[in-house]
Amino acid sequence: MKTAFRKRDIYITEAIRKRLDILTTRATTSYLVTSNRGTRLNSTDFAKVWKKAVDQAGISPMTSYIARHSFAAWSLTIGINPLRLVKLMGHASKQMVYEVYGNYVEGLEEDAEAIYHYFGQDFITPRKKESPIPFRYSTGHSLGINSSNQSIPLSF
């Protein structure tokens, strides 16, 4: 959560579902992602993994927080409704989306098709919300998945 007072709904798109399935297959504990010790990933562990990934990618050093900016800019580039983006990112108002993230869109136009395919059509135009039917992955990970295999909220 961005704060203790704001709940976020993350819709399980096909792209997210594929990644969750990979994590679920690999999971050996009740957590989808763990540290090398098999414990829940904490911020220090994540920072180490992030730094290693940045180094391996050969890109300039940056914090993981930049991923929020990339997500917002990519979403706007492929035409997500800005008000939906406000909700996804947990902002209290649309000001941040319009005044800050909108500035990062310039120069991404040539990547729009690749971004669109990465996120998928169901990210841009999600299906109507349905009541989730509780679903438990075999490793014990509780997620809200409905019976028609549609995108539904995963709250955390």
ChimeraX attribute file (.defattr): number of C-alpha atoms within 10 A of each C-alpha:
attribute: neighborCount
match mode: 1-to-1
recipient: residues
	/A:1	12
	/A:2	10
	/A:3	9
	/A:4	6
	/A:5	7
	/A:6	13
	/A:7	14
	/A:8	18
	/A:9	16
	/A:10	16
	/A:11	22
	/A:12	22
	/A:13	21
	/A:14	17
	/A:15	15
	/A:16	17
	/A:17	14
	/A:18	12
	/A:19	11
	/A:20	15
	/A:21	13
	/A:22	12
	/A:23	14
	/A:24	20
	/A:25	13
	/A:26	12
	/A:27	18
	/A:28	13
	/A:29	15
	/A:30	17
	/A:31	17
	/A:32	19
	/A:33	16
	/A:34	17
	/A:35	14
	/A:36	9
	/A:37	7
	/A:38	13
	/A:39	13
	/A:40	15
	/A:41	16
	/A:42	10
	/A:43	9
	/A:44	10
	/A:45	14
	/A:46	14
	/A:47	14
	/A:48	11
	/A:49	13
	/A:50	16
	/A:51	15
	/A:52	12
	/A:53	12
	/A:54	16
	/A:55	13
	/A:56	9
	/A:57	9
	/A:58	9
	/A:59	9
	/A:60	7
	/A:61	10
	/A:62	12
	/A:63	10
	/A:64	13
	/A:65	8
	/A:66	10
	/A:67	11
	/A:68	12
	/A:69	18
	/A:70	14
	/A:71	16
	/A:72	23
	/A:73	21
	/A:74	23
	/A:75	23
	/A:76	22
	/A:77	22
	/A:78	22
	/A:79	12
	/A:80	16
	/A:81	12
	/A:82	16
	/A:83	13
	/A:84	13
	/A:85	17
	/A:86	18
	/A:87	17
	/A:88	15
	/A:89	18
	/A:90	16
	/A:91	17
	/A:92	10
	/A:93	11
	/A:94	15
	/A:95	11
	/A:96	13
	/A:97	20
	/A:98	14
	/A:99	10
	/A:100	14
	/A:101	19
	/A:102	17
	/A:103	11
	/A:104	16
	/A:105	19
	/A:106	10
	/A:107	9
	/A:108	15
	/A:109	12
	/A:110	10
	/A:111	12
	/A:112	18
	/A:113	12
	/A:114	11
	/A:115	17
	/A:116	17
	/A:117	12
	/A:118	12
	/A:119	18
	/A:120	16
	/A:121	14
	/A:122	15
	/A:123	21
	/A:124	17
	/A:125	11
	/A:126	15
	/A:127	13
	/A:128	9
	/A:129	12
	/A:130	14
	/A:131	12
	/A:132	17
	/A:133	13
	/A:134	11
	/A:135	14
	/A:136	12
	/A:137	13
	/A:138	11
	/A:139	15
	/A:140	14
	/A:141	15
	/A:142	13
	/A:143	17
	/A:144	19
	/A:145	21
	/A:146	17
	/A:147	12
	/A:148	9
	/A:149	11
	/A:150	19
	/A:151	24
	/A:152	23
	/A:153	20
	/A:154	15
	/A:155	12
	/A:156	9
